[in-house]
């Protein structure tokens, strides 16, 4: 069931639902993602940043790709998130990735096109599909940093897609990476999203889309942590973004918060426990429940 990102996202665009793209850094989170997707009968994109690739190691990633192909009962893509170079793209494709992102958005426009086109040509020759980014998404997460949000211009997006041949496009409409996305309620520029959806025929991607669940933040703070004034993209806003044309929804911070809070709670309330399975099991259960809820919000449940 390991397929390309395009195979999943074209169907999502046509069906007007969103597909969750969830980041992972270890076996346990991968198990959670596959369990939730199988139980919800939802397609899923499982992704790793360059930092995660370095942390996990390419030999292990090859094993994970094989596991996804064997365990997934629904369409699943293994995706490189925020790849920075063709060299990295080549390495992960060799490891079994079926989808890659090349993020050259920090370069000037023509250089972004040149780099993206180079990656598209190589990836397509290997049967792998490609995401690129246009505009600038704010915040910082796992080495991805931008001080200011620069909205994607619809006319520029059309030109970019036509000149690069990219398969799906990450656009900037107001979100940012990390747990501190907004001062107060989420505000996305749906006018820009509507225009881009009308002008380009490929699936659109929303980065920095974590909801930052209040209960997860509270669990961290109640158990010795310090995560203050964190705000994310609420369910209502997310549903509207999907209904207006977002097909791929990136989520990372939520997983970190839920996992960390769950582990902290066990360690604080049961200091005698040192069995890793007992420490981690509540985190796994909480994450499965969250991811299934997320799939329901995006409308992908039952679409596999």
C-alpha positions in Angstrom: 0.0 0.0 0.0 3.0 2.3 -0.3 2.1 4.8 -3.1 3.1 8.2 -4.3 1.9 11.4 -2.7 0.2 12.4 -6.0 -1.9 9.2 -6.1 -3.3 10.1 -2.7 -3.6 13.9 -3.1 -5.2 14.0 -6.6 -8.1 11.9 -5.2 -8.3 14.2 -2.2 -8.5 17.3 -4.4 -11.2 15.7 -6.5 -13.1 14.5 -3.4 -12.7 17.8 -1.5 -11.2 16.3 1.6 -7.8 16.7 3.3 -5.2 14.1 4.0 -3.1 14.3 7.1 0.7 14.4 6.6 2.1 13.4 10.0 5.8 13.7 11.0 7.5 10.8 12.8 10.9 10.3 14.4 10.7 6.8 15.8 9.1 3.4 15.6 6.4 4.1 18.1 5.0 7.1 16.3 5.1 5.1 13.0 3.1 2.4 14.7 0.5 4.9 15.9 0.1 6.5 12.5 -0.4 3.2 10.8 -2.9 2.0 13.5 -5.0 5.2 13.2 -5.0 5.1 9.4 -6.0 1.5 9.3 -8.8 1.9 11.8 -10.2 5.0 10.2 -9.8 3.6 6.7 -8.0 6.8 5.8 -5.2 7.5 3.3 -2.1 8.9 5.1 1.2 10.6 4.3 3.9 9.7 6.7 6.8 12.2 6.6 10.2 12.9 8.0 12.3 16.1 7.9 16.0 16.2 7.1 16.6 16.4 10.9 14.5 13.2 11.4 16.3 11.5 8.6 19.6 12.2 10.3 18.2 11.2 13.7 16.7 7.9 12.5 19.4 7.0 10.0 18.9 5.9 6.4 19.3 2.2 7.0 16.5 2.2 9.5 14.3 4.3 7.2 14.7 1.6 4.5 13.3 -0.8 7.1 10.4 1.6 7.9 9.5 1.9 4.3 9.3 -1.9 4.1 7.1 -1.9 7.3 4.7 0.7 5.9 4.3 -1.3 2.7 3.6 -4.4 4.7 1.4 -3.1 7.5 -0.6 -0.3 5.8 -4.1 -1.5 4.8 -4.7 1.9 3.2 -2.9 4.0 0.7 0.2 5.5 2.4 3.1 7.7 1.1 6.5 8.1 2.7 7.4 11.7 2.3 10.5 13.9 2.8 9.4 17.1 4.5 11.4 20.3 3.8 14.2 18.7 1.8 17.0 21.2 1.2 19.0 19.7 -1.7 18.9 17.2 -4.6 21.5 15.2 -2.7 19.1 14.6 0.2 16.3 13.8 -2.3 18.4 11.1 -4.0 19.3 9.5 -0.7 15.7 9.2 0.6 14.4 8.0 -2.7 17.0 5.2 -2.6 15.7 4.5 0.9 12.2 3.9 -0.4 10.5 7.3 -0.1 7.7 7.7 -2.6 7.2 11.5 -2.2 9.6 14.3 -1.6 9.5 18.0 -0.8 12.2 20.4 -2.1 12.0 23.6 -0.1 13.9 26.3 -2.0 11.6 29.0 -1.0 14.4 30.9 0.8 16.1 31.4 -2.5 15.0 34.1 -5.0 12.2 33.1 -7.4 14.3 32.1 -10.4 16.6 30.0 -8.2 13.6 28.4 -6.5 12.4 27.4 -10.0 15.8 26.1 -11.1 16.3 23.9 -8.0 12.7 22.7 -8.0 12.7 21.8 -11.7 16.0 19.8 -11.2 14.4 17.8 -8.3 11.2 17.2 -10.3 13.1 15.8 -13.3 15.1 13.4 -11.1 12.2 12.3 -8.9 9.9 11.7 -11.8 12.5 9.6 -13.4 12.3 7.3 -10.3 8.5 7.3 -10.2 8.5 9.7 -7.2 6.3 12.8 -6.9 7.3 16.2 -5.7 6.1 19.0 -3.4 7.6 22.5 -3.5 6.9 25.7 -1.5 6.1 29.2 -2.7 5.9 32.1 -0.3 7.2 31.9 3.3 5.7 30.1 6.2 6.6 31.7 9.6 7.9 30.1 12.8 10.4 27.5 13.6 10.2 23.7 13.7 13.0 21.1 13.4 15.4 23.5 11.7 12.8 25.1 9.5 12.8 28.8 10.3 11.3 32.0 8.8 10.9 35.3 10.7 8.1 36.6 8.6 5.1 35.2 6.6 5.2 36.2 3.0 1.9 35.3 1.3 1.9 33.3 -1.9 0.8 35.3 -4.9 -1.7 33.5 -7.1 -0.3 34.6 -10.4 3.2 33.7 -9.3 2.0 30.3 -8.2 0.5 29.6 -11.6 3.8 30.5 -13.3 5.8 28.4 -10.8 3.7 25.3 -11.3 3.8 25.6 -15.1 7.6 26.1 -15.2 8.6 23.4 -12.7 6.1 20.6 -13.2 5.7 20.1 -9.5 3.0 17.8 -8.4 1.6 19.6 -5.3 2.4 23.0 -3.9 2.7 24.3 -0.3 1.3 27.8 -0.1 1.6 30.5 2.6 -1.8 31.8 3.7 -1.0 32.7 7.3 0.1 29.7 9.3 3.5 29.1 10.9 5.6 26.2 12.1 5.7 25.3 15.8 3.4 25.8 18.7 3.1 29.6 18.7 1.3 30.3 15.4 -1.1 33.1 16.3 -1.8 35.8 18.8 -5.3 34.6 19.7 -7.6 33.0 17.2 -6.4 31.5 13.9 -6.6 33.8 10.9 -6.0 32.4 7.5 -6.2 34.4 4.2 -8.9 32.4 2.4 -9.1 35.0 -0.4 -5.6 34.0 -1.5 -6.4 30.3 -1.1 -9.6 30.7 -3.3 -7.6 32.5 -6.1 -4.8 29.9 -6.1 -7.3 27.0 -6.2 -9.0 28.6 -9.2 -5.7 29.2 -11.1 -3.7 26.0 -10.6 -4.9 22.4 -11.2 -2.7 20.6 -8.6 -3.3 19.7 -4.9 -2.5 22.4 -2.4 -0.6 21.9 0.9 -0.9 23.7 4.2 2.2 23.7 6.4 2.1 24.7 10.1 -1.4 23.3 10.4 -1.2 21.8 13.9 -4.2 22.5 16.2 -2.1 22.8 19.4 -4.7 21.0 21.6 -5.4 22.8 24.8 -5.6 19.6 26.9 -2.2 18.5 25.6 -0.6 21.8 26.5 -2.3 21.8 29.9 -1.1 18.2 30.6 2.5 19.3 29.9 2.2 22.4 32.2 0.5 20.4 35.0 3.4 18.0 35.0 6.4 20.3 35.3 6.5 21.7 31.7 6.3 25.3 30.5 4.5 25.8 27.3 2.7 29.1 27.5 0.4 31.1 25.1 0.4 28.4 22.4 -2.2 28.7 19.7 -2.9 26.6 16.6 -5.4 26.1 13.7 -8.7 25.1 15.3 -11.0 22.4 13.8 -13.5 24.9 12.3 -10.8 26.8 10.5 -9.1 23.6 9.3 -12.4 22.3 7.9 -12.9 25.5 6.0 -9.4 25.4 4.6 -10.0 21.9 3.4 -13.4 22.8 1.9 -11.7 25.7 0.0 -9.0 23.5 -1.6 -6.3 22.3 0.9 -5.6 18.7 0.2 -2.5 17.9 2.3 -2.4 19.1 5.9 1.0 19.0 7.7 0.9 18.1 11.4 4.0 17.8 13.7 3.8 20.0 16.8 0.5 18.3 18.0 2.2 14.9 18.0 5.1 16.3 20.0 2.9 18.0 22.5 0.6 15.0 23.1 3.5 12.6 23.4 5.5 14.8 25.8 2.5 15.5 28.0 1.5 11.9 28.2 5.0 10.8 29.2 5.4 13.6 31.7 2.1 12.6 33.3 3.2 9.0 33.8 6.6 10.0 35.2 5.1 12.6 37.6 2.2 10.5 38.9 4.0 7.1 38.9 7.6 7.8 39.8 8.2 4.2 40.6 7.7 3.1 37.0 10.8 2.5 34.9 9.4 0.1 32.4 9.5 2.0 29.1 6.5 0.2 27.7 4.4 1.4 30.7 5.7 4.9 30.3 5.1 5.1 26.5 1.8 3.2 26.2 -0.5 6.1 27.3 1.2 8.4 24.8 0.5 5.9 22.0 -3.1 5.6 23.0 -3.6 9.4 23.2 -1.9 9.9 19.8 -4.0 7.3 18.1 -7.2 9.0 19.4 -6.0 12.4 18.3 -4.9 11.3 14.8 -8.3 9.6 14.2 -10.1 12.8 15.3 -7.8 14.8 12.9 -8.7 12.5 10.0 -12.4 12.9 10.8 -12.0 16.7 10.8 -10.3 16.7 7.4 -12.9 14.3 6.0 -10.5 11.5 5.0 -12.0 8.8 7.2 -13.5 6.1 5.1 -11.9 7.3 1.9 -9.4 4.5 1.6 
